[in-house]
Amino acid sequence: MYDGSELARFISENPDNIEAALAAYENELHIRSEKFAWQTAENLKRFFDDSAPQSTVDLFREHLK
């Protein structure tokens, strides 16, 4: 829902230039999602590396502290 409202905001700010609205929205989206993309990539390695499943157990233990 947040992304939808952000996209609507950019379109309302640039109603005559949808390409500019999309470019501005995507730029902000990439900045906002970079941290989560990095965390997802790290978790993917953790879930499937040579130390799995212990590495996954350790991850959950870290979050329970």
ZISUL-V763099 format. One record per run of one state. SS is the DSSP state (2 for helix, 1 for strand, 0 for the rest). FROM is the first residue (numbers start at 1). LEN is the number of residues. Records with the same first field share a line. If there is no record, write none. Layout:
BEGIN
SS->FROM-LEN  FROM-LEN
END
This chain:
BEGIN
0->1-1  14-4  49-5  65-1
2->2-12  18-31  54-11
END
